[in-house]
């Protein structure tokens, strides 16, 4: 009702009624369930806490805020540390959010709280099994190599999310991936086998083949469909544009992607230019390369694309 919360008495009665019926009165609950009461309470009492207190209720109980004491914080930290429940401060903040917030309120930082609890943070980092030290990283590289698993960083990041921390820690400790491989007694070029898989001439040949087949060569699509080829091209020639031009292809002809080229639009354009206009496949490839590649992308082959264009769908 429009006038039910016009006075302080109305608001106090409403709060008491909600409390007697077992309704939640913490701030987030009342904001969701009865925003109008909250607004009028803040207008008349200044804050929701003051309104609840004026109604004769214990706001700390109502808000369900756990009041941490220094002793309780330190006791919890020691217990979790003894049971090895967190490897570092980041994990503490993520897994035990309320305790970590209490550490910040009482001690200013998680590290200061750990020191107050008598926990040697550096020693904890070094001893924890999930801590990637230089020795642990080297051992893991040797283990993966012996097991025949890939040691190409880009492939690990793409296919093994659980190894992200390992990859980042490796760069932190060794600066480069090659340095880490050499530390483990391995030859980076041989292990990653990248030049053996993608020699310079094969890169150029593959670029030409994709172009002749009408496949897209723009960077966005290459990163999704042919990342190794794109990476090899940049490795040998500095940029992907330089690699494409070294293969004898005008880079301006391959810059366009699929943006705007729906099946319907491609069929309409092919019908106007090939079926009705009489233009050849060669003409379209040379003068409308994005249309040619869109036709191949959507229909698989040029003949199928023309067949669809003749049918008009």
ABEGO torsion letter per residue (X at the ends): XAAAAABAAAAAAAAAAAAAAGBBABAAAAAAABAAAAAAAAAAAGBAAAAAAAAGBBAAAAAGBBBBBAAAAAAAAAAAAAAGABABAAAAAAABAAAAAAAAAAAGBAAAAAAAAGBBAAAAAAABAABBBAAAAAAAAAAAAAAGBBABAAAAAAABAAAAAAAAAAAAAAGBAAAAAAAAGBBAAAAAGAAAABBAAAAAAAAAAAAAAGBBABAAAAAAABAAAAAAAAAAAGBAAAAAAAAGBBAAAAABBABGBBAAAAAAAAAAAAAAAGBBAAAAAAABAAAAAAAAAAAGBAAAAAAAAAAGX
